[in-house]
Amino acid sequence: MDKEVTIYDIAKILEISPATVSRALNDHPAINSKTKLLIGQKASELGYRSNTFASNLRRRSTNTLGVIVPRLNSHFMSAVLAGMEEEANDSGYNLLISQSLESVKKEIANAKTMFNSRVDGLLASVAYDTDTFEHFENFIKKGVPILFFDRIIDHPACSGVVIDNELAGFDATSHLINQGCKRIMHVTGNLKRNVYSGRLKGYQNALVQNGLPLQDDLVMVTDLSQEAGKLVAQKIDEMESKPDGIFISNDICAVSCMKSLKEKGYVIPDDIAVVGFNNDPVSQVIEPNLTTVYYPGQQMGEVAIRSLVNHLKGIQHIDTSKTIVLQSELFVRSSSLKNG
């Protein structure tokens, strides 16, 4: 491999001091524009690359934020990351993104990589099976701020950005009740996670407030995958007393369930009304179009980055005693309209 070109090489060729080269490449106002142009052209010609890592170490800042997500292949998470990327770029920060693939073991490895990469701050949405904060402790000890989003861990040193999952679950279930549903099934994910436990609580509250019984056989915990949707449809088909409404905590699973039910001869929403969650584009591809909860992913990403950057810049410190709550909205479509 060729030797890396340094500012000393450029200085020697141009017969000027290394300090002048350094200042010119950093756009220092003390260096005139003609000299900057000359040095810039020579640096480009020689293939000079700034050693930002070494520079950042000297400044004790990398201008990099770490992001750990459960999965990259979801519409919601893509929207979150789009919001994060835009806000980070505007603020002069880079993002280092990794996925846990819903595994706490992988999440621990990701956290270690982020810590060793000296990120200035960490944003994390935890995996299905995460039940410890231990792998985040080093960040707290080093004074590196952590902000959780969507799937959060309650910790006195960390804040989070979420929607009101309980209210969203209540609204989704209340809508089905208002459409005349009396026996409503809820399909959810791992109840260790705040997003799913909140939606379940909202579902239960809506039933209780409307005088409907809570029935364990109508709550099904799954991984909310496409395959899970097929299994839900199979279970419904085998039930003696079938539900007349279903609230599913994920659009991908809901669409898969609807497709399977239709294949088995069920008419939606006449036989079973369906509500999903996330406002995934697939919700408007399936027929009938799926009623769903709009989850403001891009806004969540923007708010998370803005809060962390403002904290790092000393503009407004994160209040670790408060969680930032964004507003969701029920988008009503044909899949749940029993009343026309």
C-alpha positions in Angstrom: 0.0 0.0 0.0 1.1 3.6 -0.7 2.2 5.7 2.2 -0.5 8.0 3.5 0.0 11.6 2.5 0.4 14.0 5.4 0.3 17.8 5.9 4.2 17.6 6.2 4.4 16.2 2.6 2.2 19.0 1.3 4.2 21.6 3.3 7.5 20.2 1.9 6.3 20.3 -1.7 4.9 23.8 -1.4 7.8 25.0 0.7 5.5 26.4 3.5 5.0 25.5 7.1 2.9 22.5 8.2 1.0 24.8 10.5 -0.1 26.9 7.4 -1.2 23.8 5.6 -3.2 22.6 8.6 -4.9 25.9 9.0 -5.7 26.2 5.3 -7.3 22.7 5.3 -9.4 23.7 8.3 -10.5 26.9 6.6 -8.8 29.1 9.2 -9.6 32.8 8.6 -5.9 33.8 9.1 -5.0 32.1 5.8 -5.8 34.1 2.6 -8.1 32.5 0.0 -5.3 32.2 -2.6 -3.2 30.2 -0.3 -6.1 28.0 0.7 -6.9 27.3 -2.9 -3.3 26.4 -3.7 -3.0 24.1 -0.7 -6.5 22.6 -1.3 -5.6 21.8 -4.9 -2.2 20.2 -4.0 -3.9 18.1 -1.2 -6.5 16.9 -3.7 -3.8 16.1 -6.3 -1.8 14.0 -3.8 -4.9 12.2 -2.4 -4.6 13.7 1.1 -7.2 12.4 3.6 -7.8 14.2 6.9 -7.3 12.0 9.9 -10.6 12.9 11.6 -10.3 10.1 14.1 -7.0 11.5 15.5 -8.4 15.0 15.4 -11.5 14.0 17.2 -9.5 12.2 19.9 -7.6 15.4 20.6 -10.9 17.2 20.9 -12.4 14.4 23.0 -15.3 14.3 20.6 -16.1 12.2 17.5 -19.1 14.1 16.3 -20.7 10.6 15.9 -23.9 9.3 17.5 -24.5 5.6 17.9 -27.9 4.1 17.0 -29.0 0.6 17.9 -32.3 -0.6 16.4 -34.0 -4.1 16.6 -34.4 -4.4 12.9 -33.6 -2.2 9.8 -36.1 -3.9 7.5 -39.3 -2.2 8.8 -41.1 0.8 7.4 -41.4 2.4 10.9 -37.7 2.0 11.6 -36.7 3.3 8.2 -38.8 6.4 8.9 -37.2 6.9 12.3 -33.7 6.6 10.8 -34.6 9.0 7.9 -35.6 11.6 10.6 -32.4 10.9 12.6 -30.2 11.2 9.5 -31.7 14.5 8.4 -31.5 16.1 11.9 -27.9 14.7 12.5 -26.6 16.1 9.2 -28.1 19.5 9.9 -26.4 19.5 13.3 -23.0 18.3 12.0 -23.1 14.8 13.4 -22.6 11.4 11.8 -24.6 8.3 12.7 -23.1 4.8 13.4 -26.1 2.5 13.0 -26.4 -1.2 14.0 -29.2 -3.7 14.4 -29.7 -6.2 17.2 -31.9 -8.6 15.1 -34.1 -8.9 18.2 -31.3 -10.5 20.1 -30.0 -9.2 23.4 -26.7 -11.0 22.8 -26.2 -9.0 19.5 -27.4 -5.9 21.3 -24.7 -6.3 23.9 -22.1 -6.7 21.1 -23.5 -3.6 19.4 -23.3 -1.5 22.6 -19.6 -2.6 23.1 -18.8 -1.6 19.5 -20.4 1.8 20.0 -18.6 2.4 23.3 -15.2 1.5 21.8 -16.0 3.7 18.8 -16.2 6.6 21.4 -19.6 7.8 20.2 -20.7 11.1 21.8 -24.1 9.8 22.6 -26.2 6.7 22.1 -29.8 6.2 20.9 -31.3 2.7 21.4 -34.5 0.9 20.8 -34.1 -2.4 22.6 -34.6 -6.0 21.4 -37.5 -8.3 22.3 -35.6 -10.2 24.9 -33.5 -7.4 26.5 -34.1 -7.6 30.3 -30.9 -5.9 31.6 -29.3 -2.4 31.5 -25.9 -3.8 32.3 -24.5 -3.4 28.8 -25.3 0.3 28.8 -23.7 1.0 32.2 -20.3 2.0 30.7 -21.8 4.8 28.8 -23.4 6.2 32.0 -20.0 5.9 33.9 -18.2 7.8 31.1 -20.9 10.5 31.0 -22.1 9.5 27.5 -25.8 10.3 27.3 -28.3 7.6 26.3 -31.7 8.3 24.8 -34.1 5.4 24.3 -36.8 5.6 21.7 -39.9 3.5 20.9 -38.9 0.5 23.0 -37.4 2.0 26.1 -35.8 0.9 29.4 -36.7 2.9 32.4 -33.5 4.2 34.0 -33.0 7.2 36.3 -30.0 8.4 34.1 -31.8 8.1 30.7 -34.8 9.7 28.9 -36.8 8.3 26.1 -39.1 9.3 23.1 -42.3 7.3 22.8 -45.9 7.6 21.8 -48.7 7.0 24.3 -49.1 3.3 23.5 -51.8 2.8 26.1 -53.9 5.6 24.6 -53.3 4.2 21.1 -54.4 0.7 22.2 -57.5 2.2 23.9 -58.5 4.2 20.8 -58.0 1.2 18.5 -60.1 -1.1 20.7 -62.8 1.6 21.3 -63.2 2.0 17.6 -63.9 -1.7 17.2 -66.4 -1.6 20.1 -68.1 1.4 18.4 -68.4 -0.7 15.3 -70.4 -3.2 17.3 -67.7 -5.7 18.1 -68.3 -7.6 21.3 -65.6 -10.3 21.3 -62.3 -8.6 20.4 -59.0 -10.4 20.1 -55.7 -8.7 20.7 -52.5 -10.0 19.1 -49.3 -8.5 20.6 -45.6 -8.9 21.0 -43.3 -9.6 23.9 -44.9 -8.0 27.0 -41.5 -7.1 28.5 -41.5 -4.2 26.0 -43.3 -1.0 26.9 -44.8 -0.7 23.5 -46.7 -4.0 23.7 -47.5 -3.9 27.4 -48.9 -0.4 26.9 -51.1 -1.4 24.0 -52.4 -4.4 25.9 -53.3 -2.2 28.9 -55.2 0.2 26.5 -57.1 -2.7 25.0 -58.0 -4.0 28.4 -59.1 -0.5 29.6 -61.4 -0.1 26.6 -63.1 -3.4 27.3 -63.6 -2.7 31.0 -65.0 0.8 30.3 -67.5 -0.7 27.9 -68.6 -3.5 30.1 -66.9 -6.3 28.1 -65.1 -9.2 29.8 -61.4 -9.7 29.8 -60.6 -13.1 28.4 -57.2 -14.7 28.4 -58.0 -16.8 25.3 -58.5 -13.6 23.3 -54.9 -12.3 24.0 -52.2 -13.9 21.8 -48.5 -13.1 22.3 -46.4 -13.6 19.1 -43.4 -12.3 17.3 -45.7 -10.2 15.1 -44.2 -11.7 11.9 -46.0 -12.6 8.7 -45.9 -16.2 9.8 -47.5 -15.2 13.1 -50.3 -13.6 11.2 -51.0 -17.0 9.5 -51.0 -18.7 12.9 -53.4 -16.2 14.3 -55.8 -16.9 11.4 -55.5 -20.6 12.0 -56.2 -20.2 15.7 -59.3 -18.1 14.9 -60.5 -20.7 12.4 -60.2 -23.4 15.1 -62.0 -21.4 17.8 -65.5 -22.5 18.8 -66.5 -18.9 19.7 -64.8 -16.7 17.2 -63.8 -13.0 17.6 -65.7 -10.4 15.7 -62.9 -8.0 15.9 -59.0 -8.1 16.1 -56.6 -5.5 17.2 -53.0 -6.5 16.0 -50.0 -4.6 17.2 -48.2 -4.5 13.8 -49.5 -4.0 10.3 -47.3 -6.7 8.7 -48.8 -9.3 11.0 -52.3 -7.8 10.6 -52.1 -7.9 6.7 -50.8 -11.5 6.8 -53.7 -12.5 9.1 -56.3 -10.8 6.9 -54.9 -12.5 3.8 -55.1 -15.9 5.5 -58.6 -15.3 6.9 -59.8 -14.3 3.4 -58.3 -17.5 2.0 -60.3 -19.4 4.5 -63.6 -17.7 3.4 -64.0 -15.0 6.0 -65.3 -11.6 4.9 -63.6 -8.6 6.3 -65.0 -6.6 8.1 -68.4 -8.3 8.1 -67.2 -11.5 9.8 -64.2 -10.0 11.6 -63.1 -6.3 11.7 -59.4 -5.7 11.8 -57.2 -2.9 13.2 -53.4 -2.9 12.8 -50.6 -0.6 14.0 -47.8 1.5 12.4 -49.4 2.8 9.2 -47.1 0.7 7.1 -47.5 1.2 3.3 -48.8 -2.4 3.1 -51.9 -1.2 5.0 -53.1 0.5 1.9 -52.2 -2.4 -0.5 -54.4 -5.1 1.1 -58.1 -5.1 0.3 -60.0 -3.9 2.2 -57.5 -1.2 3.2 -56.4 -1.7 6.8 -57.4 0.6 9.7 -54.2 1.4 11.6 -52.5 3.6 14.1 -50.3 6.2 12.6 -46.9 6.1 14.4 -44.8 9.3 13.7 -41.5 7.5 13.0 -39.7 10.4 11.2 -40.8 12.8 13.9 -39.6 10.4 16.6 -36.1 10.2 14.9 -35.9 14.0 14.5 -36.9 14.7 18.2 -34.5 12.0 19.5 -31.5 13.5 17.7 -32.4 17.1 18.4 -32.8 16.3 22.1 -29.4 14.5 22.3 -27.5 17.1 20.2 -29.0 20.0 22.3 -27.8 18.2 25.4 -24.3 17.6 24.0 -24.0 21.3 22.9 -25.3 22.5 26.3 -28.3 24.2 24.7 -30.9 22.3 26.7 -30.1 19.4 28.9 -32.2 16.2 28.7 -34.6 15.9 31.6 -34.0 12.3 32.7 -37.1 12.4 34.9 -39.4 12.9 31.8 -40.2 10.8 28.8 -41.0 12.7 25.6 -44.4 11.6 24.3 -45.4 12.1 20.7 -49.0 12.0 19.4 -50.3 9.0 17.4 -53.6 8.9 15.4 -56.0 6.2 14.4 -56.4 6.1 10.6 -59.8 4.5 10.0 -60.2 2.5 6.7 -62.5 -0.2 5.4 -61.1 -3.2 7.3 -62.9 -2.2 10.5 -66.0 -0.4 9.2 -68.8 -2.8 10.1 -71.2 0.1 10.2 -70.5 1.2 6.6 
